[in-house]
């Protein structure tokens, strides 16, 4: 049955790219799709509020968004309730960032998370407010290239695509909520040290452990507030690990290419073997860079039982992801056969892993091919649409 579906453009460029991929797949399946641009373009723009108003003359069956854009605002909550529209919210980040959205959303609401721990988090702490939360892996894009770049002819031995911020600057954001010297400011400093020592722990588990260590008595609501205010630490620890991974390889003498904002602030930015390609390019263009690399590095964004679109896109560009792991990755990919894994607790071995992958090109290409085939079968935007539409039934 054909449905009328609304999706959204926002100020986050990568989400707009993901939206376009969903639109292609939904349109291919003969659904009637409208994309509303929340950046409020002129009335003549095909994605304007003026055209949106016309689309609303008939019932909207489904509204799909990323990280709440198009569902969390009061205007849209009232609109989707009035139309009895099913609202689908695909979270690309930890739900601790979205407490207000989980507390106030359209009546008919399904939330997807990209990490099984995130699903557990929502069920445990927001089970009343979010009646249905499901796990859905990230997705990658299958490109229609004429041919892949021969492995031996690729421009980059090792590429990392992503931003970098100084870890201390992320931690300092706690001071905006809790001034220096206040008990909660000290709490987050203790928690930050604990997270750096225990890279296997989720952010919420680190918070719970710190509460116990400091013998704090907290209510359920206070606990949820502690989680919500942990966001700067979540950013801090992932930037800390990005810094470490790049530093280890840079100091080992490998040529590294970095694609994204902020790398001029990395401690190894001045090294002759560290090359900063570009600070801000459209998401779609990063895929062609990935295709030109033999190895693409990944550092998981503290998803301990989840996925990341970077891994899928790397494989779908016929390159090899070299990543730390999660329980989901361990269950669904075979290390050394479809993907390459390193351990954040044993980064001393990382240069040896990279050297072996670069030297044994035949084995590396075999890994890429197996990983490509698995990813193309299971982790594309087609698979996401399959799961969304299945739930809609």
N, C-alpha and C positions, 0 to 999 in steps of 0.2 A: 504493500500500500504506500502510495506516494505521500510524503509529509511536507509541511511548510516549516522551514527551519531558519532561525536567525543565529548568526555568529557575529563576532565583533573584532574591529581593529582598535588598538590602544596605543599608548606611547611606548610599548615594549616591542621593538622591531622583530625579535625572534618569534614572539607570539603571533605576530601578523603573518609571518611565514608559515607557521604551523596551521593557522586558520586557513590560509590559501590551500594547503595540502588537504585539509578536511573538506573544503568546498569542492575541490576537484573530484574527490571520491564520492561525495554525496550527490553532486550533480550527475556524475557518471551513472549513478543508481536511480536517476530520474526524480530526485527530490527537488522541490522548489526552495531555493536558498537565497537569503538576503544577508549581506554583511553591512552592519552599521558601524560607521567610523566614529568612535567616541571622542575623537579629537575635534569634532564639530567643524567639518569642512563646509564650503559654501553650498547653498541650496541646489546648485546645478550638479554638484558631485553625485555620482550614482550611489554613493554610500552615505549620503546626508540624512539628517533627521527628517527633512521634507519627504524624501523618497521612502524612508522608514514608516512615516505616518500613512502613506498610501498602502504599503505592504500590510499594515495592521488592520486594514479594512476587512480582511478575512482572518480567521483564527490561526494563530501560530501554534503549532504542535510541540515544537522543540526549540529551546534556546541553549546553545553550547558556547562555553567560554573557558578561558584559561585564567587561573588564579583569581576568579571572582569578577573580572571586568565585564560588566553587563548584567550582573545578577545582584551584586551587593548593595547597590544604591537604592534608596527608598523608592525612587521613581520606578525602577525596574521591578522591584519586589511587588509593588502594587499592580503594575502592568501584567506581569506573568501570572499573578494570582487571579486577576480579573479575566484573563484569557484561559485560565486553567492549563497553562503551558508547563510542560515538564522542563525543569532547568537542570542542565548538566554542567558541573563545575569540575574542570580537569586541573588539579593542582600540580604544578611543576616544582614546587618547593615544599619544605616542611610545613605541616599544618599549624605549627606554633605561630607562624606568621599571620594566620587567618582566623584567629579566635572570633573577632567581630562578625566575620562572614558566616562562620558556623553557627553563631548565636542568632543571626537574623538573615533570613534568606527566603526565597519563594516557598510556598507551601509544598508543591511537588518538586522534590529536590534530590538529585543523586550526586554524590561527590566521589571522584576518582583520585587515588593517590598512587604515586610511582614507587612506593616502598611499603612492604608489608608491615613494618614497624609503625609507619604513619597510619595505616588502617587501624592497627591496634590502639594507637594513641587516640584517634577520633572516637572509636567505640568505647574506650575506657573513660575519657574525660568529656566527650560531647555526645554520648549515646542518646540522650534525650532529644537534643536539638537536631542531630543528623540521623535520620531514620535509616538511611541507606548509604553506606560507604563501601567502595569496591577497590581492589587493586587492579591497576592497569599499567603495564610497562610503557616506558617512553617509546617513541617510534623514530625510525630513520626514513630517509627519502631515497627511493630508487631513481637514479639519474638515467636519462636517455642519451648517453654518450655514444659516439660512433665506436670508440674503442678505448680501453683503459691504457694509461701511460705505462709503458714497459718498466718493470721494477728497477732495472739497472740504470734507467735513464731519468729517474725522478730527481727533481731539483733539491729536495730536502731529505737528509737522513732522518732527522728527528724534528717533529713539529709539535708545538703545543698551542692550542686555540683556546683562549679564555683570558679573563681579566686578572690583574694582580693589584692588591692594595696592601699597604704595610699592615701586618697583623696588629701591631700596637695601636695603630689609629682606629682599627675596628673595635678593639677592646675599650679604647677611650670613650666610645660612644655611650658606654654605661654611665659616664659622668653626667650626661644630659638628663638622666632619670634619677640617679642617686649620687649626690655630690661626694667628693673625696672625704673619707673619714666616717661616713655614715655606715651603719652595720650592713646594709644591703650592698653597698659598694664593695666592702670587704668580702662579703659572701661571693660576689661574682669574680673577684680576684682569686679566691681560693678555688672556685669552680674552674676558672680558666687554666690554672696550673694543673688541676686534676685531669682536664680534658687533654692537655698536651702530653701528659704521662700515659694516658690510657686511650690510645687511638682506636681501640675496638669498641668503645662505648658510644651509644647515641647521646645526643645533647640532653634529652629528657632523663636518661638514666644517670648521666653525670650530675644533673641537678638534684635528683633524688638521693644519690650517694652523698653529695655535699650537704644536703639537709640533715642526713643521718650523722655524718661526721661532726657537724657543728651542734648536734643535739637540739635542733630547732623544732619547736612545736608550731605546725602550720595547719590552717584549715584547708579544705578542698579548694576554695576559691583562691586562697593565697598561693597554693601550690600551682594552680593554673597561671596565676600572674607571674610567678617565678619563671615558669616555662616561657611565657610570652616575652618577658624581658631578657631572655637568653639569646635572642636573635643576634646581637653583636658578637657573642661568643661563638655562635655557629659559623659566622663569617670569619671570625678571627682564626679559628682552628683550620678551616679549609685553606685560607691564605697562607698560614704557617706551613702547612704540608706542601702546597704548591711551591713555596719558597725553597723548602728543603729538597724537593725532587729536582728542581731546576739547578740548584746549587751543586748537588752531588754530581750531576752529569756535566755541568760546566767545568767544575774543578777537575773532572776526569779527562777533560780535553775534547769532548765530543762537540761537533758543530750543532748548535741548537738554533731553531728558528721559532720566534714567538709572535703570535698573532693576537692582538687585543690591547686593551687599555692598561696603562699603569706600569708597564715593564721597565720604564726608565727609572723607577724607584727600587727595582730589585737589586740586592747587594752585588750581583754578578753582571749588572747591566753594562759595565765598561769592559768586560772581557772581549778579546778579539774573536772568540769562537761563539759568542752569543749575539744573534742577529735579530733585531726587532723589525718585523716586516711591515706592520701597519697597526695603527691604534684603534681604528673604528671603521669596519666595513660591514655591509649588509650580511645578514646571516647566510643567505643563499650563496654568497661568494666564498664563504669559508669552506664550502664543500669542495670547490675546485682546488683550493690550497691543500686540503686533506688528500685529494687524489694525486697530488704531486709529491707526497711524502712517503717514504718507505715505512716509517714508524710514526704513529700519532700517539703522543702521551695523553693520558687521562688521570686526573686525580678526582676520586669520587667526592661529591659535595656532602659528605657525612651521611650518605644513605647506606646504612649497614645491612639492609635487607631489600635493596631496591636496584633501580636501573638508572642509566643516564643516556640521553639521546646521542651524546657525543660518541659513545661506543658503537651504537648501531650505525650512525652516519659514517664513521671511519670505515667500518667493514663494507658498507654499501658503496663506498668510494674506492674499493679494492685496495685498502691500506690495512695495516695491522695496528689494532689498539694495544698499547702497553699500559696497563692500569692496575691500581690496587683493586681489591675485590669486595664483594658483598656476599651474603649467603645466597641471594638470588642468582648472582653470576655463577657461583660455584655449582649451583643446582642445574643451571641451564646451558652453560658453556663448559667445554673441557679445556682446562689450562694446558698449553703446550700443543694443542691440536687445532683449536678454533680461535684462540685468544692468548695473549701473553700477559702474565700476571707478575707483579712485584709486591713486596711486603713493606708497608710503612715502618714496621719495626725492625727491618733488616735492609735499610737502604744501601748499606755497604756493598751488597750483591748487585745492585742495580746496574752499575757499569758493565759487569760481566754478562748480565742478561742482554743488555743492548749490543755489546760486542758480538755475542753469539748470533743474535738475530740479524745483524748487518752482514756478518761474514757468511752465514749459511743461507744464501738467498733462496735456494730451492725449497728448503724446509719452511722458510718464512712465507714464501708464496703459496705453498700447500696449506698452511694455516689460514692465510687470508681467504683462499678459495672456499675452504670448508666453512669458515665463519660467515662469508658472504652468503653462501647458499642457505645456511640456517636462518640468518637474519632476514633475508628476502622472503623466506616462507612465513616467518612468525612475528616480525617486529617492524612492520611498516605502518603507514597511516591507514592502509586498507584494513589491517588487523584491528586498529583502534576503532574504526567505523563499524566493523563487524561486532565488536563488543558493545558499543553504544547502542546500536540498533537491536541487538539481541535483548538487551535490558528493556528497551522501549516496548517490546512485545508484552 
